[in-house]
Amino acid sequence: MLDLKRQYSPLQQELLEAVGRVLDTQQFILGEPVAVFEKSAAEQLGVAHALGCSSGTDALWLALAAAGIGPVDAVITTPFSFFASVSAILRAGATPVLADIDPATFNLDPAAVENLLDGPLGKQIRAVLPVHLYGQPAAADFFRRIAREPALTVIEDAAQAWGAESGGVKAGGLGHVAAFSFYPTKNLSAAGDAGMVTTNSDEIAERVKMLRQHGMRRRYNHDEIGWNARMDGFQGAILSVKLKYIAAWTDARRVVAERYHELFTAAGLAEAGPYPTRGIVLPHQVPGTRHVWHQYVIRTPRRDELREFLTARKIGSEIYYPVPLHLQEALKPLGYKEGDFPEAERAAKEVLALPIFPELREDEQQTVVAAIAEFLS
Ligand SMILES: Cc1ncc(COP(=O)(O)O)c(C=O)c1O
């Protein structure tokens, strides 16, 4: 699925030197290495503030808490994402309200969001949390429009979307505040857990800084209940090195995605979407957006059989995500049931992520496509 060693090998010396410098300064938590990364990250994303923290999950919680979302507030998000998109809302003390996805992009369906905003819960809804799933921005025009409503905060879950764009604006600057993850499998990855909050709001940025340090503005004076959610110096140093290469890696991912598209189309396997009948539906790219291909996800009706077939041939694949969030045991108290979000439920049965990373070779892609052709024949 992903061979991180191919990224590490050419960078080994540079990374070891960066880690060595942190050891020399003995600044292990926040400090200079994180400040340097934050400055370059903000510049690259075109946002006023980028604040390093301990994980993408903590970044989501910090974004929500810093935006003032808490008990009595409701937050709209998607049932088709990683668990943290919903659990962070609960951690902030608020109530997640789910809306179904668009079957072509797997991202929140603007019409479903609009229905909730116009419905009986409308007044309680204080925020909307779109997830840029697989690296493609969620309906950015729509979310930018609702971000202009004074009563609503738009919080991007950009964990999978470093460098993604819509209308020339990068993810991280499309809403009021955004959360990134640098989990080791992400496009821009740390050597452990790390995350970041971005915002153009001075006020939110100031609150994130306070909340990630136990609510401290002045040492040992706690203004609010924050948490320990700081970034390690090692992670800041490593991310600063990788930040120099991420644009080239993203370009390489886009080449890999384009090549899959060509190979599948040439093999006559691609069907018109959004639902597959016998073959496979290739990922849909929304015009005007720049997809960064965190995942290359096809849809196919005999997904589990295909996955077994690929596994037997030592070809990696993964299911993101096999159980929609409204059907998770831990989220039963939200009161949802099977059938509530048919698009998310169907996607969970049909999606399959294929190997994609910048260093993936053409012959390896040909092997993947040939195996899928063999299965379907
Ligand atoms: C969409 C999404 N949101 C949130 C997270 C949480 O990030 P982390 O694993 O860094 O806590 C992830 C990554 O795992 C993710 O993919």
The ligand as a Tripos MOL2 file, in Angstrom:
@<TRIPOS>MOLECULE
LIG
   16    16     1     0     0
SMALL
NO_CHARGES

@<TRIPOS>ATOM
      1 C1         -9.9960   12.5440    8.1760 C.3       1 LIG1
      2 C2         -9.1360   12.4060    9.3930 C.ar      1 LIG1
      3 N1         -9.4130   13.1430   10.4800 N.ar      1 LIG1
      4 C3         -8.6660   13.0770   11.5840 C.ar      1 LIG1
      5 C4         -7.5740   12.2500   11.6710 C.ar      1 LIG1
      6 C5         -6.8320   12.1450   12.9570 C.3       1 LIG1
      7 O1         -5.4730   12.4200   12.8500 O.3       1 LIG1
      8 P1         -4.4180   11.7560   13.8500 P.3       1 LIG1
      9 O2         -4.3160   10.3080   13.5240 O.co2     1 LIG1
     10 O3         -3.1570   12.5170   13.5630 O.co2     1 LIG1
     11 O4         -4.8980   11.9990   15.2390 O.co2     1 LIG1
     12 C6         -7.2230   11.4710   10.5470 C.ar      1 LIG1
     13 C7         -6.0320   10.6100   10.5200 C.2       1 LIG1
     14 O5         -5.8920    9.5890   11.0830 O.2       1 LIG1
     15 C8         -8.0390   11.5380    9.3960 C.ar      1 LIG1
     16 O6         -7.7610   10.8020    8.3110 O.3       1 LIG1
@<TRIPOS>BOND
     1     1     2 1
     2     2     3 ar
     3     2    15 ar
     4     3     4 ar
     5     4     5 ar
     6     5     6 1
     7     5    12 ar
     8     6     7 1
     9     7     8 1
    10     8     9 2
    11     8    10 1
    12     8    11 1
    13    12    13 1
    14    12    15 ar
    15    13    14 2
    16    15    16 1
@<TRIPOS>SUBSTRUCTURE
     1 LIG1         1 GROUP 0 **** ****
